[in-house]
Amino acid sequence: MAISFEVNEVWDPQTRQDAESVFRECLGEPSRNQDWRIWIHASADYCHVVVEGPGQKRERFFFGAMHLLPGKIREWLELYPFR
């Protein structure tokens, strides 16, 4: 299947692209029977990220400057890998 993203705020396009790239790199290419959904809900002070995949769902709040989000997501996914 695929990895789908829902982002509720219009971010800096580069930050958004970097965050999506981190997810694709860390999750890998989904097999045909897998569908991953990623929600990124941002506000001025924080960002709430929800990752839902086959048989699992994780979420986390990230605080700080949004341009740092891709690095924080990478650390989270490497610390607690999905596969």
PDB file of N, CA, C and O in Angstrom:
ATOM      1  N   MET A   1       0.848  -1.170   0.000  1.00  0.00           N
ATOM      2  CA  MET A   1       0.000   0.000   0.000  1.00  0.00           C
ATOM      3  C   MET A   1       0.895   1.236   0.000  1.00  0.00           C
ATOM      4  O   MET A   1       1.721   1.416  -0.895  1.00  0.00           O
ATOM      5  N   ALA A   2       0.721   2.087   1.017  1.00  0.00           N
ATOM      6  CA  ALA A   2       1.446   3.345   0.955  1.00  0.00           C
ATOM      7  C   ALA A   2       1.582   3.973   2.332  1.00  0.00           C
ATOM      8  O   ALA A   2       1.026   3.497   3.321  1.00  0.00           O
ATOM      9  N   ILE A   3       2.337   5.050   2.358  1.00  0.00           N
ATOM     10  CA  ILE A   3       2.425   5.897   3.535  1.00  0.00           C
ATOM     11  C   ILE A   3       1.691   7.176   3.189  1.00  0.00           C
ATOM     12  O   ILE A   3       2.049   7.853   2.225  1.00  0.00           O
ATOM     13  N   SER A   4       0.657   7.522   3.970  1.00  0.00           N
ATOM     14  CA  SER A   4      -0.086   8.755   3.705  1.00  0.00           C
ATOM     15  C   SER A   4       0.137   9.737   4.851  1.00  0.00           C
ATOM     16  O   SER A   4       0.286   9.342   6.008  1.00  0.00           O
ATOM     17  N   PHE A   5       0.158  11.011   4.510  1.00  0.00           N
ATOM     18  CA  PHE A   5       0.420  12.068   5.473  1.00  0.00           C
ATOM     19  C   PHE A   5      -0.753  13.030   5.518  1.00  0.00           C
ATOM     20  O   PHE A   5      -1.360  13.348   4.496  1.00  0.00           O
ATOM     21  N   GLU A   6      -1.058  13.487   6.723  1.00  0.00           N
ATOM     22  CA  GLU A   6      -2.023  14.568   6.915  1.00  0.00           C
ATOM     23  C   GLU A   6      -1.342  15.610   7.778  1.00  0.00           C
ATOM     24  O   GLU A   6      -0.971  15.333   8.919  1.00  0.00           O
ATOM     25  N   VAL A   7      -1.180  16.785   7.247  1.00  0.00           N
ATOM     26  CA  VAL A   7      -0.534  17.877   7.969  1.00  0.00           C
ATOM     27  C   VAL A   7      -1.536  19.011   8.047  1.00  0.00           C
ATOM     28  O   VAL A   7      -2.049  19.453   7.020  1.00  0.00           O
ATOM     29  N   ASN A   8      -1.827  19.496   9.262  1.00  0.00           N
ATOM     30  CA  ASN A   8      -2.887  20.477   9.414  1.00  0.00           C
ATOM     31  C   ASN A   8      -2.460  21.919   9.245  1.00  0.00           C
ATOM     32  O   ASN A   8      -3.315  22.798   9.142  1.00  0.00           O
ATOM     33  N   GLU A   9      -1.202  22.186   9.213  1.00  0.00           N
ATOM     34  CA  GLU A   9      -0.713  23.551   9.083  1.00  0.00           C
ATOM     35  C   GLU A   9       0.143  23.668   7.825  1.00  0.00           C
ATOM     36  O   GLU A   9       0.794  22.707   7.415  1.00  0.00           O
ATOM     37  N   VAL A  10       0.135  24.838   7.225  1.00  0.00           N
ATOM     38  CA  VAL A  10       1.027  25.081   6.101  1.00  0.00           C
ATOM     39  C   VAL A  10       2.375  25.472   6.684  1.00  0.00           C
ATOM     40  O   VAL A  10       2.549  26.587   7.176  1.00  0.00           O
ATOM     41  N   TRP A  11       3.320  24.556   6.626  1.00  0.00           N
ATOM     42  CA  TRP A  11       4.652  24.780   7.162  1.00  0.00           C
ATOM     43  C   TRP A  11       5.564  25.279   6.076  1.00  0.00           C
ATOM     44  O   TRP A  11       5.199  25.427   4.909  1.00  0.00           O
ATOM     45  N   ASP A  12       6.750  25.523   6.519  1.00  0.00           N
ATOM     46  CA  ASP A  12       7.829  25.728   5.576  1.00  0.00           C
ATOM     47  C   ASP A  12       7.911  24.463   4.722  1.00  0.00           C
ATOM     48  O   ASP A  12       8.043  23.369   5.270  1.00  0.00           O
ATOM     49  N   PRO A  13       7.838  24.582   3.414  1.00  0.00           N
ATOM     50  CA  PRO A  13       7.833  23.389   2.559  1.00  0.00           C
ATOM     51  C   PRO A  13       9.040  22.472   2.775  1.00  0.00           C
ATOM     52  O   PRO A  13       8.906  21.252   2.682  1.00  0.00           O
ATOM     53  N   GLN A  14      10.200  23.033   3.058  1.00  0.00           N
ATOM     54  CA  GLN A  14      11.394  22.205   3.261  1.00  0.00           C
ATOM     55  C   GLN A  14      11.281  21.386   4.541  1.00  0.00           C
ATOM     56  O   GLN A  14      11.664  20.216   4.555  1.00  0.00           O
ATOM     57  N   THR A  15      10.766  21.975   5.611  1.00  0.00           N
ATOM     58  CA  THR A  15      10.598  21.250   6.874  1.00  0.00           C
ATOM     59  C   THR A  15       9.610  20.116   6.702  1.00  0.00           C
ATOM     60  O   THR A  15       9.836  19.011   7.196  1.00  0.00           O
ATOM     61  N   ARG A  16       8.530  20.378   6.013  1.00  0.00           N
ATOM     62  CA  ARG A  16       7.528  19.332   5.770  1.00  0.00           C
ATOM     63  C   ARG A  16       8.132  18.196   4.946  1.00  0.00           C
ATOM     64  O   ARG A  16       7.944  17.024   5.275  1.00  0.00           O
ATOM     65  N   GLN A  17       8.844  18.530   3.893  1.00  0.00           N
ATOM     66  CA  GLN A  17       9.471  17.522   3.045  1.00  0.00           C
ATOM     67  C   GLN A  17      10.503  16.712   3.836  1.00  0.00           C
ATOM     68  O   GLN A  17      10.590  15.495   3.676  1.00  0.00           O
ATOM     69  N   ASP A  18      11.279  17.377   4.682  1.00  0.00           N
ATOM     70  CA  ASP A  18      12.282  16.677   5.495  1.00  0.00           C
ATOM     71  C   ASP A  18      11.606  15.711   6.476  1.00  0.00           C
ATOM     72  O   ASP A  18      12.077  14.589   6.662  1.00  0.00           O
ATOM     73  N   ALA A  19      10.504  16.142   7.102  1.00  0.00           N
ATOM     74  CA  ALA A  19       9.791  15.269   8.036  1.00  0.00           C
ATOM     75  C   ALA A  19       9.236  14.043   7.308  1.00  0.00           C
ATOM     76  O   ALA A  19       9.357  12.923   7.805  1.00  0.00           O
ATOM     77  N   GLU A  20       8.638  14.243   6.152  1.00  0.00           N
ATOM     78  CA  GLU A  20       8.116  13.114   5.376  1.00  0.00           C
ATOM     79  C   GLU A  20       9.237  12.175   4.953  1.00  0.00           C
ATOM     80  O   GLU A  20       9.060  10.957   4.977  1.00  0.00           O
ATOM     81  N   SER A  21      10.383  12.718   4.569  1.00  0.00           N
ATOM     82  CA  SER A  21      11.526  11.886   4.173  1.00  0.00           C
ATOM     83  C   SER A  21      12.025  11.039   5.332  1.00  0.00           C
ATOM     84  O   SER A  21      12.385   9.878   5.139  1.00  0.00           O
ATOM     85  N   VAL A  22      12.052  11.605   6.531  1.00  0.00           N
ATOM     86  CA  VAL A  22      12.489  10.855   7.711  1.00  0.00           C
ATOM     87  C   VAL A  22      11.557   9.673   7.944  1.00  0.00           C
ATOM     88  O   VAL A  22      12.022   8.562   8.198  1.00  0.00           O
ATOM     89  N   PHE A  23      10.252   9.899   7.862  1.00  0.00           N
ATOM     90  CA  PHE A  23       9.310   8.803   8.044  1.00  0.00           C
ATOM     91  C   PHE A  23       9.514   7.719   6.991  1.00  0.00           C
ATOM     92  O   PHE A  23       9.547   6.534   7.321  1.00  0.00           O
ATOM     93  N   ARG A  24       9.648   8.111   5.741  1.00  0.00           N
ATOM     94  CA  ARG A  24       9.817   7.123   4.670  1.00  0.00           C
ATOM     95  C   ARG A  24      11.112   6.325   4.859  1.00  0.00           C
ATOM     96  O   ARG A  24      11.142   5.117   4.628  1.00  0.00           O
ATOM     97  N   GLU A  25      12.160   6.998   5.274  1.00  0.00           N
ATOM     98  CA  GLU A  25      13.442   6.320   5.488  1.00  0.00           C
ATOM     99  C   GLU A  25      13.368   5.354   6.674  1.00  0.00           C
ATOM    100  O   GLU A  25      13.833   4.218   6.582  1.00  0.00           O
ATOM    101  N   CYS A  26      12.788   5.803   7.778  1.00  0.00           N
ATOM    102  CA  CYS A  26      12.751   4.983   8.993  1.00  0.00           C
ATOM    103  C   CYS A  26      11.722   3.854   8.929  1.00  0.00           C
ATOM    104  O   CYS A  26      11.941   2.788   9.504  1.00  0.00           O
ATOM    105  N   LEU A  27      10.616   4.075   8.243  1.00  0.00           N
ATOM    106  CA  LEU A  27       9.589   3.033   8.139  1.00  0.00           C
ATOM    107  C   LEU A  27       9.873   2.068   7.002  1.00  0.00           C
ATOM    108  O   LEU A  27       9.410   0.927   7.023  1.00  0.00           O
ATOM    109  N   GLY A  28      10.627   2.515   6.016  1.00  0.00           N
ATOM    110  CA  GLY A  28      10.908   1.671   4.861  1.00  0.00           C
ATOM    111  C   GLY A  28       9.737   1.655   3.893  1.00  0.00           C
ATOM    112  O   GLY A  28       8.732   2.336   4.098  1.00  0.00           O
ATOM    113  N   GLU A  29       9.879   0.884   2.861  1.00  0.00           N
ATOM    114  CA  GLU A  29       8.823   0.776   1.847  1.00  0.00           C
ATOM    115  C   GLU A  29       7.780  -0.229   2.340  1.00  0.00           C
ATOM    116  O   GLU A  29       8.110  -1.386   2.599  1.00  0.00           O
ATOM    117  N   PRO A  30       6.518   0.209   2.470  1.00  0.00           N
ATOM    118  CA  PRO A  30       5.480  -0.715   2.945  1.00  0.00           C
ATOM    119  C   PRO A  30       5.236  -1.846   1.953  1.00  0.00           C
ATOM    120  O   PRO A  30       5.312  -1.665   0.738  1.00  0.00           O
ATOM    121  N   SER A  31       4.941  -3.010   2.507  1.00  0.00           N
ATOM    122  CA  SER A  31       4.590  -4.116   1.619  1.00  0.00           C
ATOM    123  C   SER A  31       3.164  -3.908   1.110  1.00  0.00           C
ATOM    124  O   SER A  31       2.474  -2.980   1.531  1.00  0.00           O
ATOM    125  N   ARG A  32       2.741  -4.768   0.216  1.00  0.00           N
ATOM    126  CA  ARG A  32       1.438  -4.585  -0.432  1.00  0.00           C
ATOM    127  C   ARG A  32       0.266  -4.588   0.541  1.00  0.00           C
ATOM    128  O   ARG A  32      -0.745  -3.933   0.287  1.00  0.00           O
ATOM    129  N   ASN A  33       0.383  -5.300   1.632  1.00  0.00           N
ATOM    130  CA  ASN A  33      -0.739  -5.380   2.562  1.00  0.00           C
ATOM    131  C   ASN A  33      -0.601  -4.403   3.728  1.00  0.00           C
ATOM    132  O   ASN A  33      -1.336  -4.522   4.709  1.00  0.00           O
ATOM    133  N   GLN A  34       0.309  -3.453   3.648  1.00  0.00           N
ATOM    134  CA  GLN A  34       0.509  -2.485   4.721  1.00  0.00           C
ATOM    135  C   GLN A  34       0.087  -1.094   4.290  1.00  0.00           C
ATOM    136  O   GLN A  34       0.338  -0.653   3.169  1.00  0.00           O
ATOM    137  N   ASP A  35      -0.561  -0.425   5.221  1.00  0.00           N
ATOM    138  CA  ASP A  35      -0.963   0.960   4.998  1.00  0.00           C
ATOM    139  C   ASP A  35      -0.574   1.752   6.231  1.00  0.00           C
ATOM    140  O   ASP A  35      -1.070   1.476   7.324  1.00  0.00           O
ATOM    141  N   TRP A  36       0.294   2.719   6.078  1.00  0.00           N
ATOM    142  CA  TRP A  36       0.743   3.557   7.179  1.00  0.00           C
ATOM    143  C   TRP A  36       0.101   4.932   7.041  1.00  0.00           C
ATOM    144  O   TRP A  36       0.061   5.500   5.950  1.00  0.00           O
ATOM    145  N   ARG A  37      -0.400   5.459   8.148  1.00  0.00           N
ATOM    146  CA  ARG A  37      -0.976   6.805   8.165  1.00  0.00           C
ATOM    147  C   ARG A  37      -0.227   7.633   9.202  1.00  0.00           C
ATOM    148  O   ARG A  37       0.033   7.179  10.316  1.00  0.00           O
ATOM    149  N   ILE A  38       0.109   8.842   8.813  1.00  0.00           N
ATOM    150  CA  ILE A  38       0.854   9.733   9.691  1.00  0.00           C
ATOM    151  C   ILE A  38       0.140  11.075   9.729  1.00  0.00           C
ATOM    152  O   ILE A  38      -0.098  11.704   8.698  1.00  0.00           O
ATOM    153  N   TRP A  39      -0.196  11.501  10.952  1.00  0.00           N
ATOM    154  CA  TRP A  39      -0.834  12.790  11.160  1.00  0.00           C
ATOM    155  C   TRP A  39       0.152  13.685  11.884  1.00  0.00           C
ATOM    156  O   TRP A  39       0.755  13.285  12.880  1.00  0.00           O
ATOM    157  N   ILE A  40       0.310  14.890  11.381  1.00  0.00           N
ATOM    158  CA  ILE A  40       1.169  15.882  12.023  1.00  0.00           C
ATOM    159  C   ILE A  40       0.303  17.114  12.261  1.00  0.00           C
ATOM    160  O   ILE A  40      -0.068  17.823  11.325  1.00  0.00           O
ATOM    161  N   HIS A  41      -0.009  17.353  13.527  1.00  0.00           N
ATOM    162  CA  HIS A  41      -0.859  18.473  13.914  1.00  0.00           C
ATOM    163  C   HIS A  41      -0.002  19.483  14.660  1.00  0.00           C
ATOM    164  O   HIS A  41       0.439  19.231  15.781  1.00  0.00           O
ATOM    165  N   ALA A  42       0.225  20.610  14.039  1.00  0.00           N
ATOM    166  CA  ALA A  42       1.135  21.607  14.600  1.00  0.00           C
ATOM    167  C   ALA A  42       0.367  22.796  15.157  1.00  0.00           C
ATOM    168  O   ALA A  42      -0.726  23.129  14.697  1.00  0.00           O
ATOM    169  N   SER A  43       0.961  23.417  16.147  1.00  0.00           N
ATOM    170  CA  SER A  43       0.481  24.694  16.652  1.00  0.00           C
ATOM    171  C   SER A  43       1.707  25.578  16.841  1.00  0.00           C
ATOM    172  O   SER A  43       2.812  25.216  16.436  1.00  0.00           O
ATOM    173  N   ALA A  44       1.509  26.712  17.445  1.00  0.00           N
ATOM    174  CA  ALA A  44       2.636  27.630  17.624  1.00  0.00           C
ATOM    175  C   ALA A  44       3.661  27.091  18.627  1.00  0.00           C
ATOM    176  O   ALA A  44       4.847  27.403  18.525  1.00  0.00           O
ATOM    177  N   ASP A  45       3.212  26.289  19.589  1.00  0.00           N
ATOM    178  CA  ASP A  45       4.094  25.857  20.673  1.00  0.00           C
ATOM    179  C   ASP A  45       4.523  24.402  20.613  1.00  0.00           C
ATOM    180  O   ASP A  45       5.526  24.034  21.223  1.00  0.00           O
ATOM    181  N   TYR A  46       3.796  23.578  19.899  1.00  0.00           N
ATOM    182  CA  TYR A  46       4.093  22.150  19.905  1.00  0.00           C
ATOM    183  C   TYR A  46       3.608  21.499  18.613  1.00  0.00           C
ATOM    184  O   TYR A  46       2.941  22.115  17.782  1.00  0.00           O
ATOM    185  N   CYS A  47       3.973  20.228  18.486  1.00  0.00           N
ATOM    186  CA  CYS A  47       3.532  19.439  17.341  1.00  0.00           C
ATOM    187  C   CYS A  47       3.147  18.058  17.868  1.00  0.00           C
ATOM    188  O   CYS A  47       3.901  17.439  18.619  1.00  0.00           O
ATOM    189  N   HIS A  48       1.987  17.590  17.474  1.00  0.00           N
ATOM    190  CA  HIS A  48       1.493  16.270  17.877  1.00  0.00           C
ATOM    191  C   HIS A  48       1.601  15.359  16.656  1.00  0.00           C
ATOM    192  O   HIS A  48       1.018  15.642  15.609  1.00  0.00           O
ATOM    193  N   VAL A  49       2.342  14.276  16.796  1.00  0.00           N
ATOM    194  CA  VAL A  49       2.555  13.339  15.695  1.00  0.00           C
ATOM    195  C   VAL A  49       1.928  12.003  16.061  1.00  0.00           C
ATOM    196  O   VAL A  49       2.165  11.470  17.145  1.00  0.00           O
ATOM    197  N   VAL A  50       1.120  11.464  15.142  1.00  0.00           N
ATOM    198  CA  VAL A  50       0.491  10.163  15.330  1.00  0.00           C
ATOM    199  C   VAL A  50       0.898   9.289  14.150  1.00  0.00           C
ATOM    200  O   VAL A  50       0.776   9.694  12.994  1.00  0.00           O
ATOM    201  N   VAL A  51       1.383   8.086  14.452  1.00  0.00           N
ATOM    202  CA  VAL A  51       1.776   7.123  13.422  1.00  0.00           C
ATOM    203  C   VAL A  51       0.953   5.865  13.645  1.00  0.00           C
ATOM    204  O   VAL A  51       0.980   5.269  14.722  1.00  0.00           O
ATOM    205  N   GLU A  52       0.221   5.470  12.611  1.00  0.00           N
ATOM    206  CA  GLU A  52      -0.603   4.263  12.698  1.00  0.00           C
ATOM    207  C   GLU A  52      -0.219   3.329  11.566  1.00  0.00           C
ATOM    208  O   GLU A  52      -0.274   3.688  10.389  1.00  0.00           O
ATOM    209  N   GLY A  53       0.172   2.123  11.950  1.00  0.00           N
ATOM    210  CA  GLY A  53       0.564   1.119  10.974  1.00  0.00           C
ATOM    211  C   GLY A  53      -0.112  -0.189  11.281  1.00  0.00           C
ATOM    212  O   GLY A  53      -1.011  -0.241  12.119  1.00  0.00           O
ATOM    213  N   PRO A  54       0.304  -1.247  10.617  1.00  0.00           N
ATOM    214  CA  PRO A  54      -0.312  -2.555  10.817  1.00  0.00           C
ATOM    215  C   PRO A  54      -0.213  -3.010  12.278  1.00  0.00           C
ATOM    216  O   PRO A  54       0.868  -3.345  12.762  1.00  0.00           O
ATOM    217  N   GLY A  55      -1.331  -3.015  12.956  1.00  0.00           N
ATOM    218  CA  GLY A  55      -1.385  -3.513  14.323  1.00  0.00           C
ATOM    219  C   GLY A  55      -0.755  -2.641  15.383  1.00  0.00           C
ATOM    220  O   GLY A  55      -0.557  -3.104  16.506  1.00  0.00           O
ATOM    221  N   GLN A  56      -0.433  -1.408  15.077  1.00  0.00           N
ATOM    222  CA  GLN A  56       0.181  -0.542  16.067  1.00  0.00           C
ATOM    223  C   GLN A  56      -0.119   0.924  15.805  1.00  0.00           C
ATOM    224  O   GLN A  56      -0.312   1.352  14.667  1.00  0.00           O
ATOM    225  N   LYS A  57      -0.151   1.668  16.885  1.00  0.00           N
ATOM    226  CA  LYS A  57      -0.377   3.108  16.799  1.00  0.00           C
ATOM    227  C   LYS A  57       0.461   3.762  17.880  1.00  0.00           C
ATOM    228  O   LYS A  57       0.445   3.342  19.037  1.00  0.00           O
ATOM    229  N   ARG A  58       1.193   4.796  17.491  1.00  0.00           N
ATOM    230  CA  ARG A  58       2.026   5.534  18.442  1.00  0.00           C
ATOM    231  C   ARG A  58       1.815   7.019  18.226  1.00  0.00           C
ATOM    232  O   ARG A  58       1.506   7.475  17.126  1.00  0.00           O
ATOM    233  N   GLU A  59       1.990   7.747  19.293  1.00  0.00           N
ATOM    234  CA  GLU A  59       1.890   9.197  19.187  1.00  0.00           C
ATOM    235  C   GLU A  59       2.843   9.850  20.162  1.00  0.00           C
ATOM    236  O   GLU A  59       3.253   9.264  21.164  1.00  0.00           O
ATOM    237  N   ARG A  60       3.183  11.095  19.829  1.00  0.00           N
ATOM    238  CA  ARG A  60       4.124  11.829  20.677  1.00  0.00           C
ATOM    239  C   ARG A  60       3.953  13.323  20.433  1.00  0.00           C
ATOM    240  O   ARG A  60       3.635  13.755  19.325  1.00  0.00           O
ATOM    241  N   PHE A  61       4.167  14.095  21.481  1.00  0.00           N
ATOM    242  CA  PHE A  61       4.192  15.545  21.380  1.00  0.00           C
ATOM    243  C   PHE A  61       5.644  15.989  21.299  1.00  0.00           C
ATOM    244  O   PHE A  61       6.498  15.483  22.027  1.00  0.00           O
ATOM    245  N   PHE A  62       5.914  16.927  20.419  1.00  0.00           N
ATOM    246  CA  PHE A  62       7.241  17.511  20.278  1.00  0.00           C
ATOM    247  C   PHE A  62       7.116  19.007  20.531  1.00  0.00           C
ATOM    248  O   PHE A  62       6.182  19.651  20.052  1.00  0.00           O
ATOM    249  N   PHE A  63       8.063  19.554  21.288  1.00  0.00           N
ATOM    250  CA  PHE A  63       8.050  20.966  21.619  1.00  0.00           C
ATOM    251  C   PHE A  63       9.297  21.628  21.052  1.00  0.00           C
ATOM    252  O   PHE A  63      10.339  20.987  20.913  1.00  0.00           O
ATOM    253  N   GLY A  64       9.189  22.890  20.733  1.00  0.00           N
ATOM    254  CA  GLY A  64      10.335  23.622  20.220  1.00  0.00           C
ATOM    255  C   GLY A  64      10.101  24.104  18.803  1.00  0.00           C
ATOM    256  O   GLY A  64       9.002  23.985  18.262  1.00  0.00           O
ATOM    257  N   ALA A  65      11.138  24.642  18.220  1.00  0.00           N
ATOM    258  CA  ALA A  65      11.058  25.193  16.867  1.00  0.00           C
ATOM    259  C   ALA A  65      10.718  24.100  15.856  1.00  0.00           C
ATOM    260  O   ALA A  65      11.265  22.999  15.912  1.00  0.00           O
ATOM    261  N   MET A  66       9.823  24.411  14.946  1.00  0.00           N
ATOM    262  CA  MET A  66       9.361  23.429  13.967  1.00  0.00           C
ATOM    263  C   MET A  66      10.464  22.955  13.023  1.00  0.00           C
ATOM    264  O   MET A  66      10.415  21.821  12.546  1.00  0.00           O
ATOM    265  N   HIS A  67      11.456  23.799  12.744  1.00  0.00           N
ATOM    266  CA  HIS A  67      12.514  23.357  11.827  1.00  0.00           C
ATOM    267  C   HIS A  67      13.359  22.244  12.439  1.00  0.00           C
ATOM    268  O   HIS A  67      14.110  21.581  11.723  1.00  0.00           O
ATOM    269  N   LEU A  68      13.249  22.024  13.757  1.00  0.00           N
ATOM    270  CA  LEU A  68      13.969  20.941  14.424  1.00  0.00           C
ATOM    271  C   LEU A  68      13.190  19.628  14.431  1.00  0.00           C
ATOM    272  O   LEU A  68      13.723  18.588  14.819  1.00  0.00           O
ATOM    273  N   LEU A  69      11.924  19.676  14.000  1.00  0.00           N
ATOM    274  CA  LEU A  69      11.056  18.505  14.064  1.00  0.00           C
ATOM    275  C   LEU A  69      11.595  17.285  13.321  1.00  0.00           C
ATOM    276  O   LEU A  69      11.550  16.193  13.888  1.00  0.00           O
ATOM    277  N   PRO A  70      12.102  17.395  12.090  1.00  0.00           N
ATOM    278  CA  PRO A  70      12.601  16.186  11.418  1.00  0.00           C
ATOM    279  C   PRO A  70      13.668  15.443  12.229  1.00  0.00           C
ATOM    280  O   PRO A  70      13.649  14.213  12.283  1.00  0.00           O
ATOM    281  N   GLY A  71      14.579  16.158  12.850  1.00  0.00           N
ATOM    282  CA  GLY A  71      15.607  15.516  13.665  1.00  0.00           C
ATOM    283  C   GLY A  71      15.025  14.847  14.902  1.00  0.00           C
ATOM    284  O   GLY A  71      15.458  13.761  15.289  1.00  0.00           O
ATOM    285  N   LYS A  72      14.044  15.494  15.522  1.00  0.00           N
ATOM    286  CA  LYS A  72      13.404  14.912  16.697  1.00  0.00           C
ATOM    287  C   LYS A  72      12.605  13.663  16.325  1.00  0.00           C
ATOM    288  O   LYS A  72      12.585  12.688  17.076  1.00  0.00           O
ATOM    289  N   ILE A  73      11.957  13.697  15.179  1.00  0.00           N
ATOM    290  CA  ILE A  73      11.209  12.518  14.710  1.00  0.00           C
ATOM    291  C   ILE A  73      12.174  11.364  14.458  1.00  0.00           C
ATOM    292  O   ILE A  73      11.895  10.229  14.844  1.00  0.00           O
ATOM    293  N   ARG A  74      13.298  11.643  13.821  1.00  0.00           N
ATOM    294  CA  ARG A  74      14.300  10.603  13.554  1.00  0.00           C
ATOM    295  C   ARG A  74      14.771   9.965  14.861  1.00  0.00           C
ATOM    296  O   ARG A  74      14.840   8.740  14.962  1.00  0.00           O
ATOM    297  N   GLU A  75      15.092  10.779  15.851  1.00  0.00           N
ATOM    298  CA  GLU A  75      15.535  10.244  17.147  1.00  0.00           C
ATOM    299  C   GLU A  75      14.466   9.344  17.758  1.00  0.00           C
ATOM    300  O   GLU A  75      14.779   8.270  18.271  1.00  0.00           O
ATOM    301  N   TRP A  76      13.218   9.772  17.706  1.00  0.00           N
ATOM    302  CA  TRP A  76      12.101   8.993  18.253  1.00  0.00           C
ATOM    303  C   TRP A  76      11.960   7.656  17.533  1.00  0.00           C
ATOM    304  O   TRP A  76      11.840   6.612  18.174  1.00  0.00           O
ATOM    305  N   LEU A  77      11.975   7.688  16.207  1.00  0.00           N
ATOM    306  CA  LEU A  77      11.801   6.459  15.430  1.00  0.00           C
ATOM    307  C   LEU A  77      12.989   5.512  15.572  1.00  0.00           C
ATOM    308  O   LEU A  77      12.810   4.295  15.529  1.00  0.00           O
ATOM    309  N   GLU A  78      14.177   6.038  15.739  1.00  0.00           N
ATOM    310  CA  GLU A  78      15.354   5.180  15.925  1.00  0.00           C
ATOM    311  C   GLU A  78      15.380   4.596  17.337  1.00  0.00           C
ATOM    312  O   GLU A  78      15.849   3.475  17.532  1.00  0.00           O
ATOM    313  N   LEU A  79      14.890   5.334  18.305  1.00  0.00           N
ATOM    314  CA  LEU A  79      14.849   4.854  19.679  1.00  0.00           C
ATOM    315  C   LEU A  79      13.791   3.766  19.852  1.00  0.00           C
ATOM    316  O   LEU A  79      14.005   2.790  20.572  1.00  0.00           O
ATOM    317  N   TYR A  80      12.648   3.943  19.186  1.00  0.00           N
ATOM    318  CA  TYR A  80      11.546   2.998  19.266  1.00  0.00           C
ATOM    319  C   TYR A  80      11.120   2.598  17.840  1.00  0.00           C
ATOM    320  O   TYR A  80      10.090   3.061  17.351  1.00  0.00           O
ATOM    321  N   PRO A  81      11.898   1.753  17.187  1.00  0.00           N
ATOM    322  CA  PRO A  81      11.589   1.395  15.788  1.00  0.00           C
ATOM    323  C   PRO A  81      10.273   0.641  15.660  1.00  0.00           C
ATOM    324  O   PRO A  81       9.861  -0.077  16.571  1.00  0.00           O
ATOM    325  N   PHE A  82       9.629   0.812  14.531  1.00  0.00           N
ATOM    326  CA  PHE A  82       8.369   0.144  14.243  1.00  0.00           C
ATOM    327  C   PHE A  82       8.582  -1.250  13.701  1.00  0.00           C
ATOM    328  O   PHE A  82       7.672  -2.078  13.748  1.00  0.00           O
ATOM    329  N   ARG A  83       9.753  -1.524  13.193  1.00  0.00           N
ATOM    330  CA  ARG A  83      10.011  -2.851  12.588  1.00  0.00           C
ATOM    331  C   ARG A  83      11.110  -3.550  13.323  1.00  0.00           C
ATOM    332  O   ARG A  83      11.473  -4.672  12.970  1.00  0.00           O
TER     333      ARG A  83
END
